[in-house]
Amino acid sequence: MTNDLVTQLQQDVQYATETLGCTLDEADELIAASENLGLNVQYFVEEFILGGMEYHDKAHLNINDFNDFHGIQLVEEQIEDEYYS
């Protein structure tokens, strides 16, 4: 195995176990399925398993938290009032 393949395998195992919560056996099955298609695990999961479902990475800032932090208090009524005035 080359360094690139080892690194990708480590990333795949980490994604499957830490992000998805897979057991090692489940991670192994997921890695085998994605490798058969020539894909990494994260791409395989996000494109073919989650598909059109919305996936939210908990590491990203929540828009409501961002607005609260910056004192932005937009509500739908304000936007409608501004649009129709």
C-alpha positions as CSV (number, residue, x, y, z in Angstrom):
1,M,0.0,0.0,0.0
2,T,1.2,3.5,-0.8
3,N,1.1,6.3,1.7
4,D,-1.9,7.9,-0.1
5,L,-3.9,4.7,0.2
6,V,-2.9,4.2,3.9
7,T,-3.9,7.9,4.6
8,Q,-7.2,7.5,2.8
9,L,-7.9,4.2,4.7
10,Q,-7.2,6.0,8.0
11,Q,-9.5,8.8,7.0
12,D,-12.2,6.4,6.0
13,V,-12.0,4.5,9.2
14,Q,-12.1,7.7,11.2
15,Y,-15.1,9.1,9.3
16,A,-17.0,5.8,9.7
17,T,-16.3,5.3,13.4
18,E,-16.3,8.9,14.7
19,T,-18.7,10.7,12.4
20,L,-21.1,7.9,11.6
21,G,-20.7,5.9,14.8
22,C,-20.0,2.6,13.0
23,T,-18.5,-0.4,14.7
24,L,-15.3,-1.6,13.2
25,D,-17.2,-4.4,11.4
26,E,-19.7,-1.9,10.0
27,A,-16.8,0.4,9.0
28,D,-15.1,-2.5,7.2
29,E,-18.3,-3.2,5.2
30,L,-18.7,0.5,4.3
31,I,-15.1,0.8,3.2
32,A,-15.4,-2.3,1.0
33,A,-18.6,-1.0,-0.6
34,S,-17.1,2.4,-1.3
35,E,-13.8,1.0,-2.6
36,N,-15.7,-1.3,-5.0
37,L,-17.0,1.9,-6.6
38,G,-13.6,3.7,-6.4
39,L,-14.9,6.3,-3.9
40,N,-13.9,7.4,-0.4
41,V,-16.3,6.6,2.4
42,Q,-17.4,10.2,3.1
43,Y,-18.3,10.9,-0.6
44,F,-20.1,7.5,-0.8
45,V,-22.2,8.2,2.3
46,E,-23.0,11.8,1.5
47,E,-23.9,11.2,-2.2
48,F,-25.5,7.7,-2.1
49,I,-26.7,7.0,1.4
50,L,-27.8,10.4,2.6
51,G,-28.7,11.4,-1.0
52,G,-31.1,14.3,-0.9
53,M,-31.3,14.4,2.9
54,E,-29.9,17.4,4.5
55,Y,-26.7,16.7,6.4
56,H,-25.5,19.1,9.0
57,D,-21.9,19.0,10.2
58,K,-22.0,19.8,13.9
59,A,-18.6,21.6,13.5
60,H,-20.2,24.3,11.5
61,L,-21.6,27.4,13.2
62,N,-25.4,27.5,13.5
63,I,-26.8,30.5,11.7
64,N,-29.0,31.3,14.7
65,D,-26.0,31.3,17.0
66,F,-24.2,33.6,14.5
67,N,-27.1,36.0,14.4
68,D,-27.4,36.0,18.2
69,F,-23.7,36.7,18.6
70,H,-23.8,39.6,16.2
71,G,-27.1,41.0,17.5
72,I,-29.0,40.3,14.2
73,Q,-32.6,39.8,15.0
74,L,-34.4,39.3,11.6
75,V,-37.8,37.8,11.7
76,E,-40.0,36.9,8.8
77,E,-42.5,39.7,9.6
78,Q,-39.7,42.4,9.3
79,I,-38.6,41.0,5.9
80,E,-42.2,41.0,4.6
81,D,-42.8,44.5,5.9
82,E,-39.7,45.8,4.1
83,Y,-40.6,44.0,0.9
84,Y,-44.1,45.3,0.7
85,S,-43.4,48.9,1.8
